Every structure is written in C-alpha cells, then in structure tokens.
C-alpha cells in the first residue's frame, strides 16, 4: 500500500518526536522523515537508529514539500518555530505539535496564519501512553474551535 505521507518534518527528535516517527515507520505510513533539532548529536543518533531518514539545519529546505510537520519541542519554543516555518508552508502541509499545553500554541498559530486549528483528543491518555506512546488508538481529530474556546486569560476552556 502507498504511505499516507511522502515527507514528514520532525522538529525535535527526542522521546516524543522519535516515538511518533517510529510509530509511523512501523505502520509504513511515511516515505521519508527529515529531522531538525538544536543538537547535532541528537540528529546523528536519530539517523543512526532509523528514527529519521535525513536531517538538516536549513528550515526552508526541510519544510519544502512537507506533507506533515510535527513540532516535538518544549512548548516555549513553539511560537518561534511556527514563525520560522510559516513562510515556507504549502497549502497542503499539515502542522501539528506534541506539546502538553495548547493556549500559547493556538495564539501563535492564529497570529501567524489565521488557519483553522485541530486538536487530537485522547481518551485514557495516561494509560495509552504507557502502552504505546504515539498510538492512534483512542484518538480522534476534532476542530479546536468546538468545543474549545480561548478566553481572555489565554486559557483553553471546555
């Protein structure tokens, strides 16, 4: 069968990003994963371990023709990364993050592009994380605008 994604860019090749990449590879859902990370040694190790297929420090070339961009860095870096990748995004490119909070991510994404945002809602996330850190079982992709809203205190409320 044909992979779901031709090119994925993984920004942050640590535990969360690496687990996600390995899950996609195991499912044969991706042709090529490009890694970006602040640490050259992390990129080299991720390539040696088969987590990524290539790596670069050039944001423009990494993002070019990407089907999916996964931001798996500390949440405090997400706004800066969104600003850096925005000029190179194509209409078909999906951007997602693995951060544990969403309010700042939502604000940053809306200020950059005004795009419709989606969130992955997971039932029993703790238990699923123990078994399969990046497993799609129990997950659903939903528009972030419903049932969530951003209040004046910059927090997502249900």
N, C-alpha and C positions, 0 to 999 in steps of 0.2 A: 504494500500500500504506500501511497505517497505521503510524506511527512506533512503535518499540519503547518509547520513553519519552515521556511527556507533558511532564514537568517535571524538569529536572536542575539541581541547585545546584552551581556550580563555586566552591569556596573556594580562591582563588589563581588568578589569570588570566594567569600568566606563561607561559614556554615550554612546560612540560609540560602544565599545565591547558589552556592555549589550544590546543595541538596536539590534545589529546584532544577538546576541544569542536569544533574544526574538522573532525576526522575523523568525529564523529557527525553533524554537519550535512551533510557531503558524502554520507554514507551515508543521509541522510534518516531517521535513527534517533531524532530528538528533535523535539518541537514547540517547546519554549521552554527556554532556558538562562538562569538567573539567576546573576549573578556577585557574589561577595563577595571583598574584598581590603582590605588595610590602606591601600592607596594609591588615593585618589580618581582621580588622573590615570591610573592603570593601568586602572581600571574604565571611565573615559570613553573611553580609547583602544580597549579591548577591544570596547566597544559600537560605536564608530565603524567598527572593522574587521570587524564582523559576527561576532565570536567569541562574544559573549553577546548576548542579546536585551534584557535589562534588568539593573539592579543595585540593590542596597540595602545599608544598613549595619545593618539590623534582622534579626538571626539568626532570630527566631521567624517573621517573615513570609516570609523566604526559604525556610526549611525546610518550612513548612506545605505539605502535599500534594505534596511532592517524591517522585518515583519513585526517583531516584538522587542521592546526594550524593558528589561527588568532592573529596577533600581533596588539593590540589596545592600544599602549602606546605612549608617546611623541616620536617623530621621533628621537631625540637624543639618545634614548635607543635602537633603532632597531639593530644597528650593534652588540652591546653587546649581545642582545638576540639571534640574528642569530648565533653568535659564540657559545653560550651556548647550543642551541638546535641541532646544526649540527651533533655532534657525535651520536645522538640518532634517527635521521631521518631514515625512511624506504623508499624504492623506491617508494611506492605508496602514501606517505604523501604529501599533498599539503600545502604549506606555503604561506600565504598572509599577508598583513598589511593594516591598516586603516589610515596610515599617509597621511598628506596633500602634502608632497613632496616625490619625488622618486629618485633623483640623488644619495644621500648617501645610500639609501636602495639598489639600483641597484649595486653600487660599493661594498657594504658589501656582498651582496649575491653572486656576481660573484667571489669575493676573497675567499669566504668560499667554494664554490662548483662548480662554473662554469656552473650552471644549466641554462636552458632556462627560461627566466622570462616572466611573463604575466602581463598585466595591465587591470584594468576594466575602460573602457571609458564610461562616463555617459553624456548623453545629458541633458541639463537643470538641472544640479546637484543641484543648489541652490533651485529651485522650488521643485524638488523631495525630497530634504532634509527637506523641510518644511512639506510635507505631510507624507512621510514615510522615516525615516532616513536610514533604511537599506533595502529599497525596491529594488527588482531586475528589476522592470520595467524601461525600457530605458537604461539598462546596457548591455554591450557586453564584452566578454573576448577576448582579442587580444594579439598576440605575442608582447612583448615590443620592440623587435628589429625592427619592422616595424610598423609605420613609424617613430619611435623614434630612436635617436642615442645619444650617450654620447660624448660630445665634450671635448676638452682639459680643459675647465673651469669647468668641472664636473657638467654640467647642461644638463638636458634632453631637446632636441630641437625637434620641429616638423618640 
